[in-house]
C-alpha cells in the first residue's frame, strides 16, 4: 500500500469519526479534533506496509534500504526476462531463456533468505540481470520484425549462442554465493568419513 492510499484511508476514517462524534453525538469540538488527528496519524502509521528480508525489518538491517532496492530491481529485471522469454518463437532459445529465468529466481530466493550475501551479488544484480533482460528484449524485437536479412539473422544467432554462456555465469554466481555452505558441508563430510574410519578400526 503506497503513501497516498494510506493518507486517503486515514483521512476518510478520521473524517467519519469527526462527523459521528461532533455532528451526531455533539461532543466538544476540540476533543473531536484531537481524537480525529490521533486516529489519522495512528491509522497512517498502522497501515504502513511491513518490509522484511528473511523475516527481519528492512529498517533494522545495516544497509537494509539498499538491499531492498537491489532485490526490487532484480525482481523487476526477472519479470522482464520472463516476459521476453515467453515471446521467443524458437523452442531451443526459449528453453535456454527459461533456464536463465529459473536460475535467476533461485538466486533471488536464496538471497532473500540470506540477506548478508546480497552485497556479494551486487554485480549480478546491477549488470548481469539487467543486461540479460536487454539482450532478450532486443532478440524478441528483431524476431518480431520478420526480417531475414544477414544482419538480423547474425544478431539472433549470436544471442542464441550467448544464452548458454549466461547460464554458466548464473550458475557460477550461485556457486560463489553458496561458497560458505559448500565448505561447511565438505568439512562435515570429511569429519563424518574420519569418524566412520575410527569406528571401523575399533
FENCORPE-V205307 format. One record per helix or strand of 2 or more residues. SS is the DSSP state (alpha for helix, beta for strand). FROM is the first residue (numbers start at 1). LEN is the number of residues. If there is no record, write none. Layout:
<<SS,FROM,LEN> <SS,FROM,LEN>>
This chain:
<<alpha,3,22> <alpha,29,18> <beta,52,2> <beta,56,2> <alpha,58,3> <alpha,64,23> <alpha,91,23> <alpha,115,31> <alpha,150,28> <alpha,179,23>>
